[in-house]
């Protein structure tokens, strides 16, 4: 009996040692602290963009929903898609593989009309019908999906929404409404690691 307990204890110590070794991997250390500009904070969009599968391989980045948050999902592409095509792919929702991995979309019930217009890095998206009960938490995720997906592109800095040609007030992650330009920073609290 004591031999079995010793063997079990030894196996447990080995497993814990392996787990502690793995959790410490991959995080570089620095000899001294370095300053970070006030107001800046790491952003999941930037992190997702810098970790592309292979240099020079185009990747279509879409933000989908998982665990009540926004997650950057990479889809290999032959070439970087036009912005309208990227938005169409986002509106189509997760593919079969992504659904099996637990991804969903909050964009059901929101109709995009006229697709996207870009002027000087500022994108405008026309919204047709909106889901009943505007202001729900899934509506925050829906607008976050669009904003984070479009601003992940090099040619888009901000995203604004129109309804019947008029500025549309949409929710940010903190549930405040704005009809002004939005960036991924407005949804940072909802962004989750892949």
C-alpha positions in Angstrom: 0.0 0.0 0.0 2.8 2.5 0.9 4.6 1.6 -2.4 1.4 2.5 -4.3 1.1 5.8 -2.4 4.7 6.7 -3.1 4.3 5.9 -6.8 1.1 8.0 -6.9 2.8 10.9 -5.0 5.8 10.7 -7.4 3.5 10.8 -10.4 1.6 13.8 -8.9 4.9 15.7 -8.3 6.0 15.0 -11.9 2.7 16.2 -13.3 2.8 19.4 -11.2 6.4 20.1 -12.2 5.5 19.7 -15.8 2.5 22.0 -15.5 4.5 24.7 -13.7 7.3 24.5 -16.3 4.8 24.9 -19.2 3.0 27.8 -17.7 6.2 29.7 -17.4 7.2 29.3 -21.1 6.9 31.9 -23.7 6.8 35.0 -21.6 10.0 37.0 -21.9 11.4 38.8 -18.9 13.1 42.2 -18.8 15.9 43.3 -16.5 14.2 46.6 -15.7 10.7 48.1 -16.0 9.9 50.1 -19.1 7.5 53.0 -19.3 4.2 52.6 -21.1 2.5 55.7 -22.5 -0.5 56.9 -20.5 -3.8 55.7 -21.8 -2.2 52.9 -23.8 -3.0 49.3 -23.1 -2.5 46.1 -25.0 -5.3 45.4 -27.4 -6.4 41.9 -28.6 -6.9 43.2 -32.1 -3.2 44.2 -32.4 -2.1 41.0 -30.8 -4.2 38.9 -33.1 -2.8 40.8 -36.2 0.8 40.3 -35.2 0.5 36.6 -34.7 -0.3 35.7 -38.4 0.2 32.1 -39.4 3.1 32.7 -41.9 4.7 35.9 -43.1 3.2 37.1 -46.4 0.1 34.8 -46.2 -3.1 36.9 -46.4 -5.5 36.3 -43.5 -9.1 37.4 -43.2 -9.7 38.4 -39.6 -13.3 38.2 -38.3 -14.5 38.8 -34.8 -17.0 36.2 -33.7 -18.7 35.5 -30.3 -17.6 32.9 -27.8 -18.2 32.8 -24.0 -20.1 36.2 -24.1 -17.1 37.9 -25.6 -15.5 38.9 -29.0 -12.8 36.6 -30.3 -10.6 37.3 -33.4 -10.8 34.3 -35.8 -8.4 33.9 -38.6 -9.3 32.5 -42.0 -6.5 32.0 -44.5 -7.2 33.8 -47.8 -5.8 33.7 -51.2 -5.6 37.5 -51.0 -6.8 40.1 -48.6 -10.6 40.4 -49.3 -12.2 43.7 -50.2 -13.9 45.3 -47.2 -17.4 44.5 -48.5 -16.5 40.8 -48.9 -15.0 40.7 -45.4 -18.2 42.2 -44.0 -20.3 39.7 -46.0 -18.3 36.9 -44.5 -18.8 38.3 -41.0 -22.6 38.6 -41.6 -22.7 35.0 -42.8 -21.5 33.9 -39.4 -19.2 31.1 -38.3 -18.4 28.2 -40.7 -19.0 24.6 -39.6 -15.5 24.2 -38.1 -15.9 27.5 -36.1 -19.4 26.4 -34.9 -18.0 23.1 -33.6 -15.3 25.2 -31.7 -18.1 27.1 -30.0 -18.2 30.3 -32.0 -21.5 32.1 -32.7 -22.6 35.5 -34.0 -24.7 38.2 -32.5 -25.4 39.7 -35.9 -28.8 37.9 -36.4 -31.5 40.4 -36.9 -29.3 43.3 -38.0 -29.5 44.1 -41.7 -26.6 45.9 -43.3 -27.6 48.0 -46.4 -25.2 49.4 -49.0 -22.3 47.7 -47.3 -19.3 49.9 -46.4 -18.0 53.2 -47.6 -14.5 54.3 -46.6 -13.3 57.9 -46.7 -9.8 58.6 -45.4 -9.7 55.6 -43.1 -13.2 56.2 -41.7 -15.7 53.5 -42.6 -19.5 54.1 -42.6 -21.9 51.1 -42.5 -25.5 51.5 -43.4 -27.9 49.6 -41.1 -31.4 48.7 -42.3 -33.6 46.9 -39.8 -32.5 46.4 -36.2 -33.5 43.7 -33.8 -36.4 44.3 -31.4 -35.2 45.4 -28.0 -32.4 47.6 -29.1 -29.7 48.0 -26.4 -29.6 44.3 -25.4 -26.2 42.8 -24.6 -26.1 40.8 -27.8 -26.6 44.1 -29.7 -23.4 45.4 -28.0 -21.6 42.3 -29.2 -23.1 42.7 -32.7 -21.8 46.2 -33.2 -18.5 45.2 -31.6 -18.1 42.4 -34.1 -18.5 44.8 -37.0 -16.2 47.5 -35.5 -13.5 45.1 -34.4 -13.5 43.2 -37.7 -13.4 46.3 -39.9 -10.8 48.2 -37.8 -8.5 45.2 -37.9 -7.8 46.2 -41.5 -4.9 48.6 -42.3 -7.2 50.8 -44.4 -9.8 51.4 -41.6 -9.3 53.6 -38.5 -12.9 54.1 -37.3 -16.4 52.8 -38.0 -19.7 54.8 -37.9 -23.2 53.6 -38.5 -26.1 55.2 -40.4 -29.8 54.3 -40.5 -31.9 55.9 -43.3 -28.9 58.2 -44.0 -28.8 59.5 -40.4 -26.2 58.8 -37.8 -27.2 55.8 -35.7 -26.6 55.7 -32.0 -25.1 52.3 -31.1 -23.8 50.8 -27.8 -20.2 50.6 -26.7 -19.0 47.8 -24.4 -19.9 50.0 -21.4 -23.5 50.2 -22.7 -23.2 54.0 -23.4 -24.6 55.0 -26.8 -22.8 57.0 -29.4 -23.4 58.1 -33.0 -19.7 59.0 -33.3 -16.8 57.1 -34.8 -15.9 53.8 -33.0 -12.7 51.8 -32.7 -11.8 48.4 -31.3 -10.9 50.3 -28.1 -14.6 50.9 -27.5 -15.0 47.1 -27.1 -11.7 46.2 -25.4 -13.5 44.9 -22.3 -15.4 42.4 -24.5 -12.4 41.1 -26.4 -11.2 37.6 -25.3 -8.2 35.6 -26.3 -8.6 33.0 -29.1 
